[in-house]
Amino acid sequence: MAYVILDKCEKCGDCVDECPVEAITEGEDKYVIDPDVCVDCGTCAEVCPVDAPVPEDEA
């Protein structure tokens, strides 16, 4: 199951730098995770200072 980024994203870029499969791109108001590329590793959630990335079923 892919991760999603909640609206509380501050666009700091920490998650982008850590994603091993480059599934995260910059959206208009927040970063966005491509669910077809995400491998559900959770690295984005581990480095996010505001806990914006969450598993899709918790969004």
N, CA, C and O atoms as CSV, one atom per row, in Angstrom:
chain,resi,resn,atom,element,x,y,z
A,1,MET,N,N,0.842,-1.179,0.000
A,1,MET,CA,C,0.000,0.000,0.000
A,1,MET,C,C,0.886,1.242,0.000
A,1,MET,O,O,1.822,1.334,0.795
A,2,ALA,N,N,0.611,2.162,-0.851
A,2,ALA,CA,C,1.417,3.367,-1.005
A,2,ALA,C,C,1.191,4.347,0.146
A,2,ALA,O,O,0.188,4.285,0.857
A,3,TYR,N,N,2.142,5.237,0.303
A,3,TYR,CA,C,1.998,6.341,1.242
A,3,TYR,C,C,1.380,7.520,0.511
A,3,TYR,O,O,1.474,7.627,-0.711
A,4,VAL,N,N,0.745,8.406,1.273
A,4,VAL,CA,C,0.222,9.662,0.744
A,4,VAL,C,C,0.735,10.782,1.647
A,4,VAL,O,O,1.096,10.544,2.799
A,5,ILE,N,N,0.763,11.980,1.123
A,5,ILE,CA,C,1.227,13.124,1.902
A,5,ILE,C,C,0.029,14.006,2.236
A,5,ILE,O,O,-0.702,14.450,1.350
A,6,LEU,N,N,-0.156,14.246,3.518
A,6,LEU,CA,C,-1.280,15.042,3.992
A,6,LEU,C,C,-1.055,16.530,3.720
A,6,LEU,O,O,0.057,16.952,3.401
A,7,ASP,N,N,-2.123,17.316,3.849
A,7,ASP,CA,C,-2.074,18.745,3.566
A,7,ASP,C,C,-1.144,19.518,4.498
A,7,ASP,O,O,-0.772,20.649,4.186
A,8,LYS,N,N,-0.765,18.944,5.616
A,8,LYS,CA,C,0.120,19.655,6.535
A,8,LYS,C,C,1.574,19.684,6.053
A,8,LYS,O,O,2.445,20.207,6.749
A,9,CYS,N,N,1.838,19.138,4.888
A,9,CYS,CA,C,3.169,19.169,4.275
A,9,CYS,C,C,3.652,20.610,4.154
A,9,CYS,O,O,2.913,21.479,3.692
A,10,GLU,N,N,4.892,20.863,4.569
A,10,GLU,CA,C,5.481,22.201,4.510
A,10,GLU,C,C,6.447,22.363,3.338
A,10,GLU,O,O,7.127,23.382,3.223
A,11,LYS,N,N,6.504,21.357,2.473
A,11,LYS,CA,C,7.367,21.379,1.287
A,11,LYS,C,C,8.838,21.647,1.625
A,11,LYS,O,O,9.506,22.437,0.958
A,12,CYS,N,N,9.327,20.978,2.668
A,12,CYS,CA,C,10.730,21.149,3.053
A,12,CYS,C,C,11.667,20.366,2.145
A,12,CYS,O,O,12.834,20.729,1.996
A,13,GLY,N,N,11.161,19.285,1.532
A,13,GLY,CA,C,11.966,18.488,0.615
A,13,GLY,C,C,12.717,17.333,1.231
A,13,GLY,O,O,13.371,16.579,0.510
A,14,ASP,N,N,12.648,17.167,2.535
A,14,ASP,CA,C,13.373,16.067,3.185
A,14,ASP,C,C,12.953,14.710,2.627
A,14,ASP,O,O,13.798,13.839,2.414
A,15,CYS,N,N,11.662,14.525,2.389
A,15,CYS,CA,C,11.168,13.233,1.896
A,15,CYS,C,C,11.662,12.944,0.478
A,15,CYS,O,O,11.971,11.801,0.141
A,16,VAL,N,N,11.732,13.973,-0.335
A,16,VAL,CA,C,12.178,13.813,-1.723
A,16,VAL,C,C,13.609,13.284,-1.752
A,16,VAL,O,O,13.933,12.372,-2.513
A,17,ASP,N,N,14.458,13.870,-0.913
A,17,ASP,CA,C,15.869,13.473,-0.874
A,17,ASP,C,C,16.064,12.041,-0.391
A,17,ASP,O,O,17.049,11.399,-0.758
A,18,GLU,N,N,15.149,11.530,0.421
A,18,GLU,CA,C,15.301,10.196,1.005
A,18,GLU,C,C,14.588,9.079,0.255
A,18,GLU,O,O,14.899,7.908,0.475
A,19,CYS,N,N,13.642,9.401,-0.622
A,19,CYS,CA,C,12.876,8.361,-1.307
A,19,CYS,C,C,13.785,7.541,-2.229
A,19,CYS,O,O,14.374,8.092,-3.159
A,20,PRO,N,N,13.907,6.223,-1.980
A,20,PRO,CA,C,14.827,5.401,-2.763
A,20,PRO,C,C,14.355,5.115,-4.194
A,20,PRO,O,O,15.150,4.687,-5.031
A,21,VAL,N,N,13.067,5.348,-4.480
A,21,VAL,CA,C,12.548,5.050,-5.817
A,21,VAL,C,C,12.055,6.301,-6.554
A,21,VAL,O,O,11.424,6.205,-7.606
A,22,GLU,N,N,12.353,7.465,-5.988
A,22,GLU,CA,C,11.987,8.752,-6.598
A,22,GLU,C,C,10.497,8.849,-6.909
A,22,GLU,O,O,10.106,9.291,-7.989
A,23,ALA,N,N,9.669,8.430,-5.946
A,23,ALA,CA,C,8.215,8.445,-6.122
A,23,ALA,C,C,7.589,9.783,-5.735
A,23,ALA,O,O,6.397,9.994,-5.960
A,24,ILE,N,N,8.373,10.681,-5.160
A,24,ILE,CA,C,7.829,11.934,-4.640
A,24,ILE,C,C,8.201,13.100,-5.545
A,24,ILE,O,O,9.365,13.285,-5.901
A,25,THR,N,N,7.195,13.876,-5.906
A,25,THR,CA,C,7.416,15.057,-6.737
A,25,THR,C,C,6.728,16.256,-6.094
A,25,THR,O,O,5.855,16.107,-5.240
A,26,GLU,N,N,7.137,17.438,-6.518
A,26,GLU,CA,C,6.568,18.653,-5.969
A,26,GLU,C,C,5.229,18.956,-6.619
A,26,GLU,O,O,5.130,19.070,-7.840
A,27,GLY,N,N,4.208,19.086,-5.797
A,27,GLY,CA,C,2.890,19.475,-6.271
A,27,GLY,C,C,2.697,20.965,-6.076
A,27,GLY,O,O,3.628,21.676,-5.700
A,28,GLU,N,N,1.505,21.428,-6.328
A,28,GLU,CA,C,1.236,22.865,-6.212
A,28,GLU,C,C,1.340,23.353,-4.768
A,28,GLU,O,O,1.998,24.359,-4.503
A,29,ASP,N,N,0.698,22.652,-3.832
A,29,ASP,CA,C,0.680,23.082,-2.438
A,29,ASP,C,C,1.464,22.176,-1.500
A,29,ASP,O,O,1.731,22.540,-0.355
A,30,LYS,N,N,1.830,21.000,-1.984
A,30,LYS,CA,C,2.537,20.025,-1.160
A,30,LYS,C,C,3.232,19.036,-2.086
A,30,LYS,O,O,3.015,19.047,-3.298
A,31,TYR,N,N,4.066,18.187,-1.507
A,31,TYR,CA,C,4.674,17.121,-2.295
A,31,TYR,C,C,3.643,16.009,-2.493
A,31,TYR,O,O,2.717,15.854,-1.697
A,32,VAL,N,N,3.820,15.243,-3.565
A,32,VAL,CA,C,2.878,14.196,-3.938
A,32,VAL,C,C,3.640,12.900,-4.171
A,32,VAL,O,O,4.735,12.913,-4.734
A,33,ILE,N,N,3.063,11.777,-3.741
A,33,ILE,CA,C,3.672,10.468,-3.932
A,33,ILE,C,C,2.923,9.726,-5.031
A,33,ILE,O,O,1.699,9.608,-4.985
A,34,ASP,N,N,3.657,9.228,-6.013
A,34,ASP,CA,C,3.058,8.429,-7.092
A,34,ASP,C,C,2.817,7.020,-6.557
A,34,ASP,O,O,3.776,6.301,-6.278
A,35,PRO,N,N,1.561,6.612,-6.410
A,35,PRO,CA,C,1.263,5.298,-5.826
A,35,PRO,C,C,1.746,4.128,-6.677
A,35,PRO,O,O,1.930,3.024,-6.163
A,36,ASP,N,N,1.953,4.357,-7.966
A,36,ASP,CA,C,2.441,3.284,-8.836
A,36,ASP,C,C,3.937,3.055,-8.688
A,36,ASP,O,O,4.455,2.018,-9.101
A,37,VAL,N,N,4.632,4.023,-8.098
A,37,VAL,CA,C,6.081,3.933,-7.933
A,37,VAL,C,C,6.450,3.629,-6.476
A,37,VAL,O,O,7.453,2.963,-6.218
A,38,CYS,N,N,5.657,4.106,-5.540
A,38,CYS,CA,C,5.923,3.934,-4.109
A,38,CYS,C,C,6.048,2.449,-3.751
A,38,CYS,O,O,5.228,1.630,-4.167
A,39,VAL,N,N,7.089,2.113,-2.972
A,39,VAL,CA,C,7.314,0.731,-2.552
A,39,VAL,C,C,6.974,0.520,-1.074
A,39,VAL,O,O,7.315,-0.513,-0.498
A,40,ASP,N,N,6.301,1.501,-0.464
A,40,ASP,CA,C,5.806,1.383,0.902
A,40,ASP,C,C,6.923,1.155,1.918
A,40,ASP,O,O,6.750,0.397,2.872
A,41,CYS,N,N,8.064,1.807,1.714
A,41,CYS,CA,C,9.189,1.607,2.636
A,41,CYS,C,C,9.070,2.451,3.900
A,41,CYS,O,O,9.624,2.090,4.938
A,42,GLY,N,N,8.345,3.584,3.824
A,42,GLY,CA,C,8.164,4.431,4.992
A,42,GLY,C,C,9.283,5.406,5.272
A,42,GLY,O,O,9.236,6.125,6.270
A,43,THR,N,N,10.288,5.450,4.418
A,43,THR,CA,C,11.408,6.354,4.631
A,43,THR,C,C,10.949,7.808,4.669
A,43,THR,O,O,11.458,8.600,5.462
A,44,CYS,N,N,9.997,8.160,3.822
A,44,CYS,CA,C,9.489,9.532,3.791
A,44,CYS,C,C,8.888,9.921,5.141
A,44,CYS,O,O,9.098,11.033,5.626
A,45,ALA,N,N,8.143,8.999,5.738
A,45,ALA,CA,C,7.514,9.265,7.029
A,45,ALA,C,C,8.542,9.395,8.141
A,45,ALA,O,O,8.356,10.173,9.077
A,46,GLU,N,N,9.618,8.640,8.043
A,46,GLU,CA,C,10.663,8.670,9.070
A,46,GLU,C,C,11.391,10.000,9.112
A,46,GLU,O,O,11.810,10.432,10.186
A,47,VAL,N,N,11.553,10.666,7.967
A,47,VAL,CA,C,12.327,11.902,7.926
A,47,VAL,C,C,11.482,13.168,7.961
A,47,VAL,O,O,12.024,14.263,8.115
A,48,CYS,N,N,10.180,13.043,7.821
A,48,CYS,CA,C,9.310,14.220,7.757
A,48,CYS,C,C,9.187,14.883,9.130
A,48,CYS,O,O,8.810,14.222,10.098
A,49,PRO,N,N,9.502,16.188,9.231
A,49,PRO,CA,C,9.413,16.876,10.519
A,49,PRO,C,C,7.980,17.143,10.990
A,49,PRO,O,O,7.772,17.436,12.167
A,50,VAL,N,N,6.993,17.049,10.100
A,50,VAL,CA,C,5.602,17.320,10.489
A,50,VAL,C,C,4.693,16.095,10.340
A,50,VAL,O,O,3.472,16.213,10.433
A,51,ASP,N,N,5.284,14.932,10.112
A,51,ASP,CA,C,4.533,13.675,9.986
A,51,ASP,C,C,3.454,13.732,8.906
A,51,ASP,O,O,2.347,13.233,9.108
A,52,ALA,N,N,3.772,14.336,7.768
A,52,ALA,CA,C,2.796,14.464,6.681
A,52,ALA,C,C,2.600,13.172,5.881
A,52,ALA,O,O,1.467,12.877,5.501
A,53,PRO,N,N,3.653,12.385,5.607
A,53,PRO,CA,C,3.420,11.127,4.867
A,53,PRO,C,C,2.843,10.053,5.797
A,53,PRO,O,O,3.357,9.806,6.888
A,54,VAL,N,N,1.768,9.430,5.332
A,54,VAL,CA,C,1.140,8.355,6.102
A,54,VAL,C,C,0.731,7.249,5.132
A,54,VAL,O,O,0.544,7.505,3.943
A,55,PRO,N,N,0.592,6.023,5.631
A,55,PRO,CA,C,0.070,4.964,4.758
A,55,PRO,C,C,-1.304,5.357,4.228
A,55,PRO,O,O,-2.083,6.000,4.932
A,56,GLU,N,N,-1.595,4.981,3.019
A,56,GLU,CA,C,-2.823,5.374,2.361
A,56,GLU,C,C,-4.071,5.049,3.182
A,56,GLU,O,O,-5.037,5.811,3.177
A,57,ASP,N,N,-4.048,3.919,3.884
A,57,ASP,CA,C,-5.222,3.531,4.660
A,57,ASP,C,C,-5.403,4.343,5.947
A,57,ASP,O,O,-6.416,4.197,6.630
A,58,GLU,N,N,-4.430,5.193,6.281
A,58,GLU,CA,C,-4.528,6.050,7.471
A,58,GLU,C,C,-4.846,7.494,7.107
A,58,GLU,O,O,-5.000,8.333,7.994
A,59,ALA,N,N,-4.947,7.793,5.819
A,59,ALA,CA,C,-5.181,9.180,5.388
A,59,ALA,C,C,-6.602,9.590,5.578
A,59,ALA,O,O,-6.964,10.725,5.266
